[in-house]
Amino acid sequence: MSEQDATEEFGHVGITAADGRWLLRLTGEISTEMSARLDQVLEEVAVERRPVDVDLAAVTFLDSSGIGFLARLGIDSGAEVRVLNATGLTRDLLVLSGLEKVLTITES
């Protein structure tokens, strides 16, 4: 198992690879300020085409760059992408954005 973390001023992305899956834990404000880090995560995930779980339990804010990240992840990953623990406004944004077409949004 490997872990790579990056703490941004507004949010955090943790990546764990275990049991044949990627686990991405997003926390805090996922916004434009994190765009460069989110692009790095997409590149890291693309190296190994394995299923991805994205845990949004600790996300407090998600703007269009976060929505775009999840859309690109679902389209470009080449494997199943499950979104875990999306609640409230975050879940509403994912559904209204039509991301259920490229992501599996699980019930909390």
N, CA, C and O atoms as a DFTB+ gen file, in Angstrom:
432 C
 N C O
     1  1       0.850      -1.168       0.000
     2  2       0.000       0.000       0.000
     3  2       0.900       1.236       0.000
     4  3       1.875       1.319       0.747
     5  1       0.549       2.179      -0.849
     6  2       1.299       3.429      -0.869
     7  2       0.352       4.572      -0.594
     8  3      -0.837       4.498      -0.906
     9  1       0.876       5.622      -0.014
    10  2       0.045       6.797       0.276
    11  2       0.806       8.026      -0.162
    12  3       1.991       8.188       0.130
    13  1       0.099       8.887      -0.871
    14  2       0.676      10.175      -1.235
    15  2      -0.359      11.216      -0.881
    16  3      -1.514      11.113      -1.296
    17  1       0.030      12.199      -0.133
    18  2      -0.884      13.242       0.310
    19  2      -0.370      14.603      -0.131
    20  3       0.831      14.816      -0.298
    21  1      -1.295      15.495      -0.309
    22  2      -0.934      16.890      -0.577
    23  2      -1.928      17.758       0.156
    24  3      -3.136      17.624      -0.043
    25  1      -1.454      18.624       0.979
    26  2      -2.328      19.529       1.691
    27  2      -2.262      20.882       1.010
    28  3      -1.188      21.462       0.851
    29  1      -3.402      21.367       0.617
    30  2      -3.510      22.679       0.006
    31  2      -4.092      23.615       1.065
    32  3      -4.597      23.164       2.093
    33  1      -4.021      24.883       0.811
    34  2      -4.564      25.853       1.749
    35  2      -6.059      25.638       1.957
    36  3      -6.569      25.833       3.060
    37  1      -6.759      25.238       0.903
    38  2      -8.211      25.137       0.973
    39  2      -8.727      23.710       1.050
    40  3      -9.872      23.504       1.453
    41  1      -7.946      22.741       0.688
    42  2      -8.424      21.373       0.674
    43  2      -7.270      20.395       0.679
    44  3      -6.102      20.778       0.741
    45  1      -7.619      19.143       0.613
    46  2      -6.634      18.071       0.729
    47  2      -7.088      16.904      -0.142
    48  3      -8.277      16.600      -0.236
    49  1      -6.107      16.256      -0.778
    50  2      -6.369      15.033      -1.530
    51  2      -5.398      13.980      -1.034
    52  3      -4.184      14.182      -1.074
    53  1      -5.924      12.858      -0.566
    54  2      -5.088      11.725      -0.173
    55  2      -5.333      10.583      -1.135
    56  3      -6.476      10.312      -1.504
    57  1      -4.273       9.913      -1.543
    58  2      -4.382       8.791      -2.479
    59  2      -3.792       7.556      -1.820
    60  3      -2.661       7.576      -1.334
    61  1      -4.568       6.487      -1.810
    62  2      -4.093       5.207      -1.307
    63  2      -4.353       4.157      -2.376
    64  3      -5.431       4.128      -2.970
    65  1      -3.387       3.308      -2.620
    66  2      -3.554       2.188      -3.545
    67  2      -3.500       0.908      -2.729
    68  3      -2.485       0.602      -2.103
    69  1      -4.605       0.156      -2.739
    70  2      -4.652      -1.087      -1.982
    71  2      -5.730      -1.995      -2.547
    72  3      -6.757      -1.532      -3.042
    73  1      -5.480      -3.293      -2.465
    74  2      -6.466      -4.291      -2.866
    75  2      -6.972      -4.068      -4.291
    76  3      -8.150      -4.286      -4.573
    77  1      -6.093      -3.639      -5.179
    78  2      -6.466      -3.483      -6.573
    79  2      -7.323      -2.264      -6.880
    80  3      -7.858      -2.160      -7.983
    81  1      -7.467      -1.342      -5.941
    82  2      -8.278      -0.139      -6.129
    83  2      -7.495       1.088      -5.693
    84  3      -6.579       1.003      -4.875
    85  1      -7.866       2.215      -6.246
    86  2      -7.424       3.506      -5.747
    87  2      -8.477       4.014      -4.772
    88  3      -9.673       3.839      -5.004
    89  1      -8.048       4.634      -3.698
    90  2      -8.964       5.338      -2.807
    91  2      -8.487       6.781      -2.742
    92  3      -7.371       7.062      -2.304
    93  1      -9.346       7.689      -3.184
    94  2      -9.060       9.122      -3.116
    95  2      -9.923       9.704      -2.013
    96  3     -11.146       9.566      -2.038
    97  1      -9.294      10.354      -1.048
    98  2     -10.029      11.034       0.022
    99  2      -9.877      12.527      -0.182
   100  3      -8.776      13.069      -0.083
   101  1     -10.987      13.188      -0.468
   102  2     -10.983      14.634      -0.642
   103  2     -11.569      15.252       0.613
   104  3     -12.578      14.778       1.135
   105  1     -10.931      16.317       1.100
   106  2     -11.424      16.994       2.290
   107  2     -11.352      18.502       2.099
   108  3     -10.539      19.005       1.323
   109  1     -12.205      19.210       2.812
   110  2     -12.193      20.668       2.786
   111  2     -12.809      21.231       1.527
   112  3     -13.742      20.657       0.966
   113  1     -12.278      22.363       1.086
   114  2     -12.803      23.074      -0.073
   115  2     -12.079      22.617      -1.335
   116  3     -10.881      22.846      -1.496
   117  1     -12.821      21.973      -2.221
   118  2     -12.270      21.506      -3.495
   119  2     -12.644      22.553      -4.534
   120  3     -13.767      22.589      -5.036
   121  1     -11.659      23.411      -4.846
   122  2     -11.927      24.573      -5.684
   123  2     -10.766      24.829      -6.639
   124  3      -9.808      24.057      -6.700
   125  1     -10.870      25.909      -7.368
   126  2      -9.883      26.276      -8.380
   127  2      -8.461      26.277      -7.829
   128  3      -7.525      25.929      -8.550
   129  1      -8.284      26.651      -6.599
   130  2      -6.953      26.677      -5.996
   131  2      -6.296      25.299      -5.994
   132  3      -5.073      25.203      -5.885
   133  1      -7.072      24.254      -6.110
   134  2      -6.535      22.888      -6.098
   135  2      -6.385      22.293      -7.496
   136  3      -6.035      21.120      -7.620
   137  1      -6.634      23.055      -8.534
   138  2      -6.625      22.527      -9.903
   139  2      -5.340      21.796     -10.265
   140  3      -5.391      20.709     -10.841
   141  1      -4.200      22.369      -9.940
   142  2      -2.925      21.729     -10.283
   143  2      -2.795      20.377      -9.586
   144  3      -2.364      19.403     -10.204
   145  1      -3.160      20.306      -8.317
   146  2      -3.076      19.038      -7.579
   147  2      -4.064      18.026      -8.137
   148  3      -3.732      16.845      -8.247
   149  1      -5.261      18.456      -8.492
   150  2      -6.245      17.539      -9.055
   151  2      -5.761      16.982     -10.389
   152  3      -6.002      15.814     -10.693
   153  1      -5.083      17.799     -11.186
   154  2      -4.497      17.319     -12.443
   155  2      -3.425      16.261     -12.175
   156  3      -3.338      15.272     -12.903
   157  1      -2.607      16.460     -11.134
   158  2      -1.591      15.469     -10.757
   159  2      -2.242      14.142     -10.378
   160  3      -1.756      13.073     -10.748
   161  1      -3.342      14.223      -9.638
   162  2      -4.044      13.013      -9.212
   163  2      -4.552      12.256     -10.437
   164  3      -4.433      11.032     -10.500
   165  1      -5.115      12.966     -11.406
   166  2      -5.585      12.310     -12.631
   167  2      -4.447      11.584     -13.335
   168  3      -4.633      10.468     -13.821
   169  1      -3.281      12.197     -13.395
   170  2      -2.124      11.567     -14.024
   171  2      -1.687      10.325     -13.254
   172  3      -1.357       9.307     -13.862
   173  1      -1.681      10.396     -11.939
   174  2      -1.274       9.259     -11.111
   175  2      -2.236       8.091     -11.272
   176  3      -1.811       6.939     -11.368
   177  1      -3.508       8.383     -11.301
   178  2      -4.521       7.332     -11.438
   179  2      -4.459       6.696     -12.828
   180  3      -4.711       5.501     -12.977
   181  1      -4.122       7.497     -13.843
   182  2      -4.072       7.002     -15.217
   183  2      -2.944       5.993     -15.436
   184  3      -3.014       5.174     -16.353
   185  1      -1.903       6.051     -14.597
   186  2      -0.770       5.139     -14.756
   187  2      -1.227       3.688     -14.630
   188  3      -0.810       2.831     -15.409
   189  1      -2.065       3.423     -13.670
   190  2      -2.603       2.072     -13.460
   191  2      -4.110       2.147     -13.573
   192  3      -4.769       2.799     -12.763
   193  1      -4.646       1.495     -14.557
   194  2      -6.094       1.510     -14.764
   195  2      -6.744       0.510     -13.811
   196  3      -6.927      -0.663     -14.136
   197  1      -7.080       1.004     -12.640
   198  2      -7.756       0.177     -11.648
   199  2      -8.984       0.937     -11.167
   200  3      -9.046       2.159     -11.303
   201  1      -9.963       0.229     -10.604
   202  2     -11.164       0.912     -10.089
   203  2     -10.792       1.969      -9.057
   204  3      -9.784       1.856      -8.360
   205  1     -11.639       3.007      -8.975
   206  2     -11.371       4.142      -8.102
   207  2     -12.572       4.383      -7.184
   208  3     -13.716       4.410      -7.638
   209  1     -12.300       4.554      -5.907
   210  2     -13.294       5.015      -4.940
   211  2     -12.915       6.429      -4.539
   212  3     -11.754       6.698      -4.232
   213  1     -13.884       7.335      -4.539
   214  2     -13.649       8.728      -4.157
   215  2     -14.521       9.020      -2.942
   216  3     -15.748       9.042      -3.041
   217  1     -13.885       9.242      -1.803
   218  2     -14.605       9.510      -0.556
   219  2     -14.749      11.023      -0.385
   220  3     -13.759      11.744      -0.260
   221  1     -16.001      11.489      -0.381
   222  2     -16.287      12.915      -0.249
   223  2     -16.868      13.280       1.117
   224  3     -17.424      14.367       1.275
   225  1     -16.749      12.395       2.100
   226  2     -17.371      12.609       3.406
   227  2     -16.961      13.928       4.052
   228  3     -17.765      14.556       4.740
   229  1     -15.716      14.354       3.837
   230  2     -15.219      15.546       4.523
   231  2     -15.117      16.767       3.603
   232  3     -14.440      17.739       3.937
   233  1     -15.782      16.720       2.458
   234  2     -15.775      17.871       1.549
   235  2     -16.772      18.902       2.058
   236  3     -17.933      18.582       2.313
   237  1     -16.312      20.146       2.205
   238  2     -17.176      21.225       2.690
   239  2     -17.625      22.150       1.567
   240  3     -18.577      22.913       1.732
   241  1     -16.935      22.085       0.415
   242  2     -17.254      22.955      -0.713
   243  2     -16.728      22.296      -1.976
   244  3     -15.630      21.739      -1.983
   245  1     -17.520      22.362      -3.056
   246  2     -17.123      21.772      -4.329
   247  2     -17.551      22.727      -5.433
   248  3     -18.744      22.951      -5.637
   249  1     -16.570      23.296      -6.156
   250  2     -16.933      24.196      -7.246
   251  2     -16.789      23.473      -8.592
   252  3     -16.615      22.255      -8.636
   253  1     -16.864      24.233      -9.679
   254  2     -16.836      23.627     -11.007
   255  2     -15.528      22.895     -11.297
   256  3     -15.523      21.946     -12.081
   257  1     -14.428      23.310     -10.688
   258  2     -13.176      22.580     -10.915
   259  2     -13.233      21.199     -10.260
   260  3     -12.682      20.239     -10.799
   261  1     -13.882      21.090      -9.123
   262  2     -14.072      19.787      -8.484
   263  2     -15.013      18.904      -9.283
   264  3     -14.771      17.706      -9.429
   265  1     -16.083      19.490      -9.799
   266  2     -17.014      18.752     -10.652
   267  2     -16.291      18.282     -11.914
   268  3     -16.453      17.138     -12.339
   269  1     -15.493      19.173     -12.508
   270  2     -14.726      18.815     -13.703
   271  2     -13.739      17.694     -13.435
   272  3     -13.571      16.799     -14.263
   273  1     -13.086      17.740     -12.283
   274  2     -12.161      16.677     -11.893
   275  2     -12.882      15.331     -11.843
   276  3     -12.396      14.341     -12.391
   277  1     -14.028      15.299     -11.193
   278  2     -14.767      14.042     -11.081
   279  2     -15.256      13.559     -12.443
   280  3     -15.248      12.358     -12.713
   281  1     -15.678      14.480     -13.301
   282  2     -16.115      14.107     -14.652
   283  2     -14.954      13.498     -15.433
   284  3     -15.104      12.443     -16.048
   285  1     -13.789      14.165     -15.408
   286  2     -12.628      13.638     -16.139
   287  2     -12.182      12.300     -15.562
   288  3     -11.782      11.407     -16.310
   289  1     -12.245      12.155     -14.261
   290  2     -11.890      10.897     -13.621
   291  2     -12.802       9.781     -14.121
   292  3     -12.335       8.696     -14.466
   293  1     -14.103      10.053     -14.158
   294  2     -15.056       9.051     -14.617
   295  2     -14.885       8.689     -16.085
   296  3     -15.062       7.534     -16.471
   297  1     -14.546       9.665     -16.891
   298  2     -14.410       9.445     -18.332
   299  2     -13.048       8.847     -18.678
   300  3     -12.968       7.935     -19.501
   301  1     -11.976       9.347     -18.059
   302  2     -10.623       8.989     -18.467
   303  2      -9.987       7.833     -17.700
   304  3      -8.955       7.316     -18.128
   305  1     -10.569       7.415     -16.586
   306  2      -9.895       6.425     -15.743
   307  2      -9.837       5.048     -16.379
   308  3      -8.937       4.266     -16.070
   309  1     -10.773       4.735     -17.259
   310  2     -10.780       3.422     -17.882
   311  2     -11.271       2.319     -16.964
   312  3     -11.157       1.141     -17.301
   313  1     -11.811       2.677     -15.819
   314  2     -12.310       1.697     -14.854
   315  2     -13.487       2.312     -14.109
   316  3     -13.784       3.498     -14.249
   317  1     -14.148       1.478     -13.314
   318  2     -15.279       1.964     -12.528
   319  2     -14.815       3.022     -11.527
   320  3     -13.776       2.872     -10.884
   321  1     -15.599       4.089     -11.405
   322  2     -15.346       5.126     -10.402
   323  2     -16.579       5.229      -9.521
   324  3     -17.669       5.551      -9.994
   325  1     -16.397       4.952      -8.230
   326  2     -17.486       5.061      -7.269
   327  2     -17.263       6.275      -6.395
   328  3     -16.154       6.504      -5.911
   329  1     -18.312       7.053      -6.190
   330  2     -18.264       8.191      -5.284
   331  2     -18.945       7.757      -3.988
   332  3     -20.096       7.320      -3.991
   333  1     -18.224       7.885      -2.899
   334  2     -18.715       7.470      -1.590
   335  2     -18.981       8.695      -0.728
   336  3     -18.256       9.687      -0.791
   337  1     -20.024       8.609       0.071
   338  2     -20.309       9.613       1.105
   339  2     -20.567      11.017       0.584
   340  3     -20.243      11.994       1.260
   341  1     -21.139      11.133      -0.597
   342  2     -21.559      12.447      -1.097
   343  2     -22.928      12.745      -0.503
   344  3     -23.883      12.001      -0.725
   345  1     -23.019      13.832       0.248
   346  2     -24.282      14.161       0.898
   347  2     -24.657      15.604       0.621
   348  3     -23.833      16.401       0.173
   349  1     -25.900      15.923       0.889
   350  2     -26.379      17.296       0.822
   351  2     -26.126      17.958      -0.510
   352  3     -26.377      17.381      -1.568
   353  1     -25.624      19.181      -0.446
   354  2     -25.387      19.978      -1.633
   355  2     -24.369      19.317      -2.566
   356  3     -24.503      19.400      -3.787
   357  1     -23.365      18.671      -2.004
   358  2     -22.360      17.998      -2.839
   359  2     -23.016      16.937      -3.704
   360  3     -22.754      16.868      -4.905
   361  1     -23.859      16.117      -3.114
   362  2     -24.565      15.075      -3.883
   363  2     -25.486      15.722      -4.917
   364  3     -25.541      15.273      -6.062
   365  1     -26.200      16.759      -4.527
   366  2     -27.092      17.449      -5.459
   367  2     -26.324      17.978      -6.665
   368  3     -26.795      17.861      -7.796
   369  1     -25.148      18.560      -6.438
   370  2     -24.332      19.079      -7.534
   371  2     -23.911      17.972      -8.502
   372  3     -23.926      18.161      -9.718
   373  1     -23.538      16.824      -7.955
   374  2     -23.139      15.704      -8.804
   375  2     -24.297      15.230      -9.673
   376  3     -24.122      14.971     -10.864
   377  1     -25.470      15.118      -9.080
   378  2     -26.650      14.654      -9.812
   379  2     -27.075      15.695     -10.851
   380  3     -27.321      15.349     -12.007
   381  1     -27.162      16.959     -10.449
   382  2     -27.562      18.017     -11.378
   383  2     -26.576      18.184     -12.529
   384  3     -26.957      18.617     -13.616
   385  1     -25.316      17.844     -12.296
   386  2     -24.295      17.940     -13.336
   387  2     -24.323      16.752     -14.294
   388  3     -23.600      16.734     -15.290
   389  1     -25.158      15.765     -13.989
   390  2     -25.268      14.595     -14.856
   391  2     -24.142      13.590     -14.686
   392  3     -23.935      12.741     -15.554
   393  1     -23.415      13.672     -13.587
   394  2     -22.270      12.786     -13.409
   395  2     -22.646      11.351     -13.106
   396  3     -21.782      10.474     -13.106
   397  1     -23.910      11.096     -12.850
   398  2     -24.339       9.707     -12.658
   399  2     -24.135       8.877     -13.928
   400  3     -24.152       7.647     -13.881
   401  1     -23.942       9.555     -15.060
   402  2     -23.698       8.857     -16.328
   403  2     -22.287       8.283     -16.401
   404  3     -22.053       7.307     -17.114
   405  1     -21.343       8.880     -15.671
   406  2     -19.953       8.415     -15.737
   407  2     -19.400       7.959     -14.395
   408  3     -18.291       7.429     -14.334
   409  1     -20.161       8.158     -13.315
   410  2     -19.752       7.761     -11.969
   411  2     -20.855       6.935     -11.331
   412  3     -22.032       7.092     -11.657
   413  1     -20.468       6.061     -10.426
   414  2     -21.443       5.379      -9.584
   415  2     -21.484       6.144      -8.274
   416  3     -20.518       6.139      -7.510
   417  1     -22.610       6.805      -8.017
   418  2     -22.754       7.582      -6.791
   419  2     -23.509       6.710      -5.797
   420  3     -24.702       6.454      -5.964
   421  1     -22.807       6.255      -4.759
   422  2     -23.406       5.331      -3.811
   423  2     -24.188       6.078      -2.744
   424  3     -23.928       7.248      -2.463
   425  1     -25.127       5.398      -2.172
   426  2     -25.889       5.962      -1.063
   427  2     -25.003       6.013       0.170
   428  3     -24.175       5.128       0.386
   429  1     -25.177       7.035       0.966
   430  2     -24.370       7.188       2.184
   431  2     -24.839       6.235       3.246
   432  3     -24.284       6.213       4.345
